[in-house]
Amino acid sequence: MANNFVLTVSQLNNYIKSQLDSDLKLKGIFVKGEISNFKRNYSGHLYFSLKDKDSVVNVVMFRGFAERLRFEPENGLKVILSGNVTVYTPAGQYQIQGMSMQPDGIGALSLAYEQLKEKLEKEGLFDVSHKRSLPIAPKKIGVITSATGAVIQDIKNVVSRRYPLAEIVLCPVAVQGETAPPQLIAALKLFNSMEDVDVIIIGRGGGSLEDLYCFNDEQLIRQIYASKIPVISAVGHETDYTLCDFVADRRAPTPSAAAEIAVPDRIELINSLMLDYRIISGCVDDKIKKEYQGLDIISDKIKLLSSAGRFEKEKNAIETLSERIHTIISNRINSEKTDLNFMSEKIEALSPMRLLHRGYSVVQKNSNTISSVTQVLSGDKLTIKVSDGMIECCVENINNNGE
């Protein structure tokens, strides 16, 4: 055998690898099987085997593809794998380089939902004991939803009708897609940093499982759990359930229902307050009556214990004091009358009308009183006010100093 036909192990494995890599029939194949020997490398790569009842094939899925999975692979799970057949030359083993994978018989999103729900439920994030009470009459409501959807309008309409005293503060966010979870988390943190927000509503309208899946994000669920402010989840329609619904303090079937949960009905509140007022008022009246009855009993006992002579003495003292007070008040009234009459006479003496009755008059030009000839000109119209009326006249001559 010639030396040039002797291959090293590496040459052989590389040759086989090149043959497999160049075979288009082994590119993008789909293989169905059950996961076994699953292992996640520290770098994020996945290593496992796919098996059926007769055979086994090794699989590697590098981190870039593994991060796109919507579920957590685990041993015993039946999946459909897409990838390329190749050879791992150091070991001389052929394997599949996985590019995508989905559960066989159940959607990836549904499986991921169930897996995460089970995990968080075991951690106690959905426990009823952790649920916070909602405020009876919130002053400020934080709403986390899209700025352009119908959700915010529905919430505003319900709140303005039921309890217009509440203020609504909107934090607009994306409610679908990969950018939604970080925005939803940031909005929750923002409202929790504000001291005057009483309750938070987080939600969106209906949609498919994929549309609503951002509300199943693990970090978002943990942020709702950590919120200091009560949270109402209003995601989708009545039949839609997300993990937000389980961790929130209250779940509402629709955004409009969330608004009804968040605020009281003002009419019911007024009726309740009126009922409380009547109950309290009745209690106060009963208390007063009882106190009066007790006072009457004490008064009767005092009368029985008091001697007749002492009672008569006290009575005389009261009558004497009453007469003195009456005399003081009468004298004060008479004194005030005298002072009033005196002031009236002084005012009357200074009254311009008294001067008019004595024959004097008041001359005015354009409602201004004339006190000097320098204030008028020949031809001016003057008004002369006498005791019983007014005289209109016209100036013909003006004499200075009687000249």
ABEGO torsion letter per residue (X at the ends): XBAAABBBAAAAAAAAAAAAAABAAABGBBBBBBBBGBBBBAAGBBBBBBBBAABBBBBBBBAAAAAABABBBBBGBBBBBBEBBBBBAAAGBBBBBBABBBBBGBBAAAAAAAAAAAAAAAAGAABAAABBBBBABBABBBBBBBAABAAAAAAAAAAAAABAABBBBBBBBBABEAAAAAAAAAAAAAAAABAABABBBBEBBBEBAAAAAAAABAAAAAAAAABABBBBBBBEBAABBBAAAAABABBBABAAAAAAAABBBAAAAAAAAAAAAAAAAAAAAAAAAAAAAAAAAAAAAAAAABBAAAAAAAAAAAAAAAAAAAAAAAAAAAAAAAAAAAAAAAAAAABAAAAAAAGBBBBBBGGBBBABAAABBBGBBBBBBBAAEBBBBBBABBBBGGX
